[in-house]
Amino acid sequence: MMLNRPVCAQISRSRLLSNWNLLRGTAPQDADVMAVVKANAYGHGAVACAPLLAAAGVEWFGVTCVDEGVALRAVCPQSRILIMSGLWQGEAETIIEYKLTPQVWEPFHFALLEEAARKRGLAPQSVAVHLEIDSGMARQGVRSLDTLKLLLERFGQASPLQIEGVMTHFHSPEMVDVDATQAQMTCFTAALDVVAAQGIRPRWIHAGNSATLLALHGPSALSAIAKKHGARLMLRPGLALYGYPVRYMPPLADESRLRMLQPVLAWKTCVVSLRNIEAGEIAGYNMTFKAARRSRLALIPVGYADGLNRLLSNCGCALVRGKRAVIAGRISMDQTILDVTDIPGVEIGDEVVLIGEQVGEQGGGRITAYDLADTLGTIPYEVLCDIGSRVPRVLID
């Protein structure tokens, strides 16, 4: 299970592929599905996960930046890779060299790519880009129709760039039927009409993530928009691919499909030391834990430098022998103490599960990224992405 230091994140091949097949099967037949593997596949290890998905039929991957795209290209030489956060000075040459596809919206994005392409003597319409529309999130994308018209007017058939896709990002996709999302759809549709008026026919129109894909009737409006423009719809699931769909309010979710998604990552370590302390003794930094009784404490070699959030001190839990053990005292940089007083028979070397499932003699337990997120007052995205690089990702099953 472990490699050298007894800490690892196990990545289940079977669960990842099962989740992908579920999501692919949920999407409309005439739509394409991109696997979003940005932020190191949401903490799961992009270079480990992406080849498995490519072998299962994934054609498109979404990453954050050019560096992530280059790393992915090394293990997925034939895949399409979308750079989802634009580009910056000095990156256009790399994008072209590694056959990456950037999202663009700023005039300087076009200028940098055109200059790099012309230096290479590339033919017109030979470098694919995906144009992003800001439909209401105020983060990325062309913000107004007037700006969009000006941008497209300077972009001609002689350009080495080809607008292969037009996309947007919903700010509240788990609420696909609310007025705000409908307003974004209206804005996006108006922008697509401007694109069409300029004679541009994108191959893909894409919007919507895991929430859109899994919501009842979520993709249907987007499918209609894509068909209107003679394009294919593309959906971009992220967190659901790793077994953590957004929590929905009925009736927006397909509950049966949500229950079939399985968390892909299990974060494990083991007990490396044990000791007893008497009532009144202190454990950990700053005297935040004082034993109310004679207590049995287990030390694990994981701390906040590994991504175990310090705010879990004295309130988070881990599984030992199938039961929950509360964190005792402050989480240190490299170590954490668990109170195992009420768990009989704990020994050095016993497996400890920070995220995942465990079965013991007295039953079993489960801790998910949602559990940690609820304790921390955050979201599972952050919990998973925070698992540090010194925690090796190990493929299993």
C-alpha positions as CSV (number, residue, x, y, z in Angstrom):
1,M,0.0,0.0,0.0
2,M,2.7,2.4,0.9
3,L,5.9,3.7,-0.7
4,N,8.7,4.4,1.8
5,R,7.1,7.0,4.1
6,P,3.8,5.4,5.1
7,V,1.5,7.9,3.5
8,C,-0.3,7.6,0.1
9,A,-3.4,8.5,-1.8
10,Q,-4.8,5.4,-3.5
11,I,-6.5,6.1,-6.9
12,S,-9.0,3.5,-7.9
13,R,-8.8,2.7,-11.6
14,S,-12.2,0.9,-11.6
15,R,-14.0,3.7,-9.8
16,L,-12.6,6.3,-12.1
17,L,-13.6,4.4,-15.2
18,S,-17.0,3.6,-13.8
19,N,-17.7,7.2,-13.1
20,W,-16.6,8.2,-16.6
21,N,-18.9,5.6,-18.2
22,L,-21.8,6.8,-16.1
23,L,-21.2,10.4,-17.1
24,R,-20.7,9.5,-20.7
25,G,-23.9,7.5,-20.7
26,T,-25.8,10.3,-19.0
27,A,-24.8,12.9,-21.7
28,P,-27.0,13.3,-24.8
29,Q,-25.8,10.9,-27.6
30,D,-25.1,13.9,-29.9
31,A,-22.9,15.6,-27.3
32,D,-19.2,15.2,-26.5
33,V,-17.9,15.0,-23.0
34,M,-14.6,16.6,-21.9
35,A,-12.8,15.2,-18.8
36,V,-11.6,18.1,-16.7
37,V,-8.3,17.2,-15.1
38,K,-7.1,20.6,-14.1
39,A,-5.4,21.2,-10.7
40,N,-3.7,17.8,-11.0
41,A,-7.0,16.1,-11.7
42,Y,-8.6,17.8,-8.6
43,G,-5.7,16.4,-6.5
44,H,-6.0,12.8,-7.9
45,G,-2.9,13.0,-10.2
46,A,-3.5,14.0,-13.8
47,V,-0.6,12.1,-15.4
48,A,-2.0,8.9,-13.7
49,C,-5.7,9.4,-14.4
50,A,-5.7,10.9,-17.9
51,P,-4.1,7.9,-19.8
52,L,-6.7,5.6,-18.2
53,L,-9.5,7.9,-19.4
54,A,-7.9,8.3,-22.9
55,A,-7.8,4.5,-23.2
56,A,-11.5,4.5,-22.2
57,G,-12.4,6.8,-25.1
58,V,-11.9,10.4,-23.7
59,E,-10.9,12.6,-26.6
60,W,-10.9,16.0,-24.8
61,F,-9.2,17.0,-21.5
62,G,-9.4,20.3,-19.8
63,V,-6.5,21.7,-17.8
64,T,-5.8,25.1,-16.2
65,C,-2.6,26.3,-17.8
66,V,0.1,25.7,-20.4
67,D,2.4,23.9,-17.9
68,E,-0.4,21.4,-17.1
69,G,-1.0,20.9,-20.8
70,V,2.6,20.2,-21.5
71,A,2.7,17.6,-18.7
72,L,-0.4,16.0,-20.0
73,R,0.8,15.9,-23.6
74,A,3.7,13.7,-22.5
75,V,1.3,10.9,-21.4
76,C,-1.6,11.6,-23.8
77,P,0.1,12.3,-27.2
78,Q,-3.1,12.0,-29.3
79,S,-5.6,13.7,-27.0
80,R,-7.1,17.2,-27.5
81,I,-6.1,19.4,-24.5
82,L,-8.0,22.6,-23.7
83,I,-6.1,25.3,-21.7
84,M,-9.0,26.8,-19.7
85,S,-7.4,29.9,-18.2
86,G,-6.1,31.6,-21.3
87,L,-2.5,32.4,-22.0
88,W,0.3,34.8,-21.1
89,Q,3.4,36.3,-22.6
90,G,5.8,33.6,-23.9
91,E,3.2,30.8,-23.9
92,A,1.9,31.0,-27.5
93,E,5.0,29.2,-29.0
94,T,4.5,26.4,-26.4
95,I,0.8,26.1,-27.2
96,I,1.6,25.7,-30.9
97,E,4.5,23.3,-30.4
98,Y,2.6,21.0,-28.1
99,K,-0.7,21.3,-30.1
100,L,-2.6,22.6,-27.2
101,T,-6.0,24.4,-27.6
102,P,-6.4,27.7,-25.6
103,Q,-9.5,29.4,-24.5
104,V,-9.2,33.0,-25.7
105,W,-11.1,36.3,-25.0
106,E,-8.6,39.1,-24.7
107,P,-7.3,40.8,-27.9
108,F,-3.7,40.1,-26.8
109,H,-4.5,36.4,-26.7
110,F,-5.2,36.6,-30.4
111,A,-2.2,38.8,-31.1
112,L,0.2,36.5,-29.3
113,L,-1.0,33.4,-31.0
114,E,-1.1,35.0,-34.5
115,E,2.4,36.3,-34.1
116,A,3.7,32.9,-33.0
117,A,1.9,31.1,-35.8
118,R,3.1,33.4,-38.5
119,K,6.7,33.1,-37.3
120,R,6.3,29.4,-38.0
121,G,4.7,30.0,-41.4
122,L,1.5,28.3,-40.5
123,A,-1.4,28.4,-42.9
124,P,-4.6,30.3,-42.3
125,Q,-7.1,28.7,-40.0
126,S,-4.6,26.1,-38.8
127,V,-4.4,26.9,-35.0
128,A,-7.6,26.0,-33.1
129,V,-8.8,28.3,-30.3
130,H,-12.0,28.3,-28.2
131,L,-13.6,31.7,-27.7
132,E,-14.9,32.3,-24.2
133,I,-18.0,34.5,-23.6
134,D,-18.6,36.1,-20.2
135,S,-22.3,35.5,-19.8
136,G,-22.5,36.8,-16.2
137,M,-19.7,35.4,-14.1
138,A,-17.4,38.4,-14.6
139,R,-14.3,36.3,-14.5
140,Q,-13.1,35.3,-18.0
141,G,-14.6,35.9,-21.4
142,V,-15.7,38.6,-23.8
143,R,-18.0,40.8,-21.7
144,S,-20.2,42.7,-24.1
145,L,-21.6,42.2,-27.6
146,D,-20.0,45.4,-28.8
147,T,-16.6,44.2,-27.7
148,L,-17.2,40.8,-29.3
149,K,-18.1,42.5,-32.6
150,L,-14.9,44.5,-32.6
151,L,-12.8,41.5,-31.7
152,L,-14.3,39.4,-34.5
153,E,-14.0,42.2,-37.1
154,R,-10.2,42.2,-36.7
155,F,-10.2,38.4,-36.9
156,G,-10.3,37.4,-40.6
157,Q,-10.1,34.4,-42.8
158,A,-6.4,35.2,-43.3
159,S,-5.7,34.7,-39.7
160,P,-3.8,31.5,-38.7
161,L,-6.3,31.0,-35.9
162,Q,-9.6,29.1,-36.2
163,I,-12.4,29.6,-33.8
164,E,-13.2,26.0,-33.3
165,G,-15.3,26.4,-30.2
166,V,-17.4,29.0,-28.4
167,M,-18.0,28.5,-24.7
168,T,-19.1,30.0,-21.4
169,H,-19.1,29.2,-17.7
170,F,-22.2,29.2,-15.5
171,H,-21.8,30.6,-12.0
172,S,-24.6,28.5,-10.4
173,P,-24.9,25.4,-12.6
174,E,-26.4,23.3,-9.8
175,M,-29.4,25.5,-10.1
176,V,-29.9,25.1,-13.8
177,D,-33.6,26.2,-13.8
178,V,-33.2,29.4,-11.8
179,D,-33.5,32.9,-13.4
180,A,-29.8,33.7,-13.1
181,T,-28.8,30.7,-15.2
182,Q,-31.5,31.4,-17.7
183,A,-30.2,34.9,-18.0
184,Q,-26.7,33.5,-18.7
185,M,-28.2,31.2,-21.4
186,T,-29.8,34.2,-23.0
187,C,-26.6,36.2,-22.9
188,F,-24.6,33.3,-24.4
189,T,-27.2,32.8,-27.1
190,A,-27.0,36.5,-28.1
191,A,-23.2,36.2,-28.3
192,L,-23.5,33.1,-30.5
193,D,-25.7,35.0,-32.9
194,V,-23.0,37.7,-33.2
195,V,-20.4,35.0,-34.0
196,A,-22.7,33.5,-36.6
197,A,-23.3,36.9,-38.2
198,Q,-19.6,37.2,-38.8
199,G,-19.7,34.0,-40.8
200,I,-18.0,31.9,-38.1
201,R,-19.3,28.3,-37.6
202,P,-17.7,26.7,-34.6
203,R,-17.5,23.0,-34.4
204,W,-18.3,22.9,-30.7
205,I,-20.4,25.0,-28.4
206,H,-19.8,24.2,-24.8
207,A,-21.1,25.1,-21.3
208,G,-22.0,23.3,-18.2
209,N,-20.1,21.1,-15.8
210,S,-21.0,18.1,-13.6
211,A,-24.0,19.8,-12.3
212,T,-25.5,20.5,-15.7
213,L,-24.8,17.0,-16.9
214,L,-26.4,15.3,-13.9
215,A,-29.4,17.6,-13.5
216,L,-32.7,16.4,-14.9
217,H,-33.1,18.0,-18.4
218,G,-29.9,20.0,-17.7
219,P,-28.2,19.6,-21.1
220,S,-31.4,19.8,-23.2
221,A,-31.4,23.6,-23.6
222,L,-27.7,23.6,-24.5
223,S,-28.3,20.9,-27.1
224,A,-30.9,23.0,-28.8
225,I,-28.5,26.0,-28.9
226,A,-25.8,23.9,-30.4
227,K,-28.1,22.4,-33.0
228,K,-29.3,25.9,-34.0
229,H,-25.7,26.8,-34.9
230,G,-24.8,23.5,-36.6
231,A,-22.4,22.6,-33.8
232,R,-21.9,19.8,-31.4
233,L,-22.5,20.3,-27.7
234,M,-19.6,19.7,-25.3
235,L,-20.1,19.2,-21.6
236,R,-17.2,19.6,-19.1
237,P,-17.7,17.4,-15.9
238,G,-15.0,17.8,-13.3
239,L,-15.6,16.8,-9.7
240,A,-18.3,14.2,-10.5
241,L,-15.6,12.3,-12.5
242,Y,-13.8,11.7,-9.2
243,G,-17.0,10.7,-7.3
244,Y,-18.1,13.9,-5.8
245,P,-21.2,15.4,-7.5
246,V,-22.5,18.8,-6.3
247,R,-25.2,18.4,-3.7
248,Y,-28.5,19.1,-5.4
249,M,-31.9,20.2,-4.2
250,P,-34.6,17.9,-5.6
251,P,-36.0,17.7,-8.2
252,L,-32.9,19.0,-10.1
253,A,-30.8,15.8,-9.7
254,D,-31.0,12.4,-11.2
255,E,-30.7,10.8,-7.7
256,S,-30.1,7.3,-9.0
257,R,-27.1,8.4,-11.0
258,L,-25.7,10.4,-8.1
259,R,-25.7,7.3,-5.9
260,M,-23.8,5.4,-8.4
261,L,-20.8,7.8,-8.4
262,Q,-18.0,6.5,-6.3
263,P,-15.1,8.5,-4.7
264,V,-11.9,7.6,-6.6
265,L,-9.3,8.7,-4.0
266,A,-8.5,7.1,-0.6
267,W,-6.0,8.9,1.6
268,K,-4.2,6.4,3.9
269,T,-1.4,6.3,6.4
270,C,-0.7,4.1,9.5
271,V,0.0,4.4,13.2
272,V,3.7,4.9,13.8
273,S,3.7,5.4,17.6
274,L,1.5,4.9,20.6
275,R,1.4,6.2,24.1
276,N,-0.8,6.5,27.2
277,I,-1.2,9.8,29.0
278,E,-2.9,10.5,32.3
279,A,-5.8,12.8,33.0
280,G,-4.7,16.4,32.9
281,E,-1.7,15.8,30.6
282,I,-1.3,17.9,27.4
283,A,-1.0,16.6,23.8
284,G,0.3,18.7,20.9
285,Y,1.2,22.4,20.5
286,N,-0.3,25.2,22.5
287,M,-2.1,23.1,25.1
288,T,-5.3,22.9,23.1
289,F,-5.8,19.2,24.2
290,K,-5.8,18.3,27.8
291,A,-6.8,14.7,28.6
292,A,-10.0,14.5,30.6
293,R,-9.2,10.8,31.5
294,R,-6.4,8.4,31.0
295,S,-6.1,8.3,27.2
296,R,-4.5,6.2,24.5
297,L,-2.9,8.3,21.7
298,A,-1.8,7.2,18.3
299,L,0.6,9.2,16.1
300,I,0.3,9.3,12.3
301,P,2.9,10.8,10.0
302,V,0.6,13.3,8.2
303,G,0.3,17.0,8.9
304,Y,-0.7,20.3,7.3
305,A,2.3,20.2,5.0
306,D,0.6,17.1,3.4
307,G,-2.7,19.0,3.1
308,L,-4.5,17.9,6.3
309,N,-6.0,21.3,7.2
310,R,-4.9,22.7,10.6
311,L,-8.5,23.8,11.2
312,L,-9.4,20.1,11.7
313,S,-7.4,20.2,15.0
314,N,-9.5,18.8,17.9
315,C,-12.5,18.3,15.6
316,G,-11.5,16.2,12.6
317,C,-11.5,12.4,12.5
318,A,-9.7,9.5,10.9
319,L,-10.7,5.8,10.7
320,V,-8.8,3.3,12.8
321,R,-10.0,-0.3,12.9
322,G,-13.2,0.8,11.3
323,K,-14.1,3.4,13.9
324,R,-13.7,7.1,14.0
325,A,-10.8,8.5,16.1
326,V,-10.9,12.2,16.9
327,I,-7.8,14.4,16.2
328,A,-6.3,15.3,19.6
329,G,-4.6,18.7,19.8
330,R,-3.2,20.8,17.0
331,I,-2.3,19.2,13.7
332,S,1.5,19.7,13.3
333,M,3.3,20.3,10.0
334,D,4.3,16.6,9.6
335,Q,2.4,14.7,12.3
336,T,-1.1,14.4,13.8
337,I,-2.3,12.8,17.1
338,L,-5.4,10.7,17.3
339,D,-7.3,9.8,20.4
340,V,-7.9,6.0,20.2
341,T,-8.9,5.4,23.8
342,D,-12.2,3.9,22.8
343,I,-10.8,1.7,20.0
344,P,-9.6,-1.6,21.5
345,G,-6.4,-3.2,20.3
346,V,-4.8,-0.4,18.2
347,E,-1.2,-1.3,17.3
348,I,1.7,0.3,15.6
349,G,1.3,-0.4,11.9
350,D,-2.5,-0.3,11.9
351,E,-4.0,1.3,8.8
352,V,-5.4,4.8,9.2
353,V,-7.9,6.3,6.7
354,L,-8.2,10.0,6.4
355,I,-10.5,9.8,3.3
356,G,-12.1,6.6,2.2
357,E,-13.6,3.4,3.7
358,Q,-12.4,1.0,6.3
359,V,-13.8,-2.2,7.8
360,G,-12.8,-3.4,11.2
361,E,-13.8,-6.2,13.6
362,Q,-16.4,-3.9,15.2
363,G,-17.9,-2.6,11.9
364,G,-16.9,-0.2,9.2
365,G,-16.7,3.5,8.5
366,R,-16.4,6.0,5.8
367,I,-15.0,9.5,5.6
368,T,-15.5,11.5,2.4
369,A,-14.1,14.8,1.2
370,Y,-17.5,16.2,1.9
371,D,-17.2,15.2,5.6
372,L,-13.9,17.1,5.9
373,A,-15.3,20.1,3.9
374,D,-18.4,20.3,6.2
375,T,-16.1,20.4,9.2
376,L,-14.0,23.1,7.6
377,G,-16.8,25.1,6.2
378,T,-15.5,24.8,2.6
379,I,-16.1,22.6,-0.4
380,P,-14.7,19.1,-1.4
381,Y,-12.8,20.7,-4.3
382,E,-10.5,22.5,-1.8
383,V,-10.1,19.4,0.4
384,L,-9.0,17.2,-2.5
385,C,-6.8,19.8,-4.2
386,D,-5.0,20.5,-0.9
387,I,-3.6,17.0,-0.7
388,G,0.1,17.8,-1.1
389,S,2.6,16.7,-3.7
390,R,4.6,14.8,-1.2
391,V,1.7,12.4,-0.8
392,P,2.3,9.9,-3.7
393,R,-0.7,9.0,-5.8
394,V,-0.8,5.2,-6.3
395,L,-3.0,3.5,-8.8
396,I,-4.9,0.4,-7.5
397,D,-7.2,-2.3,-8.8
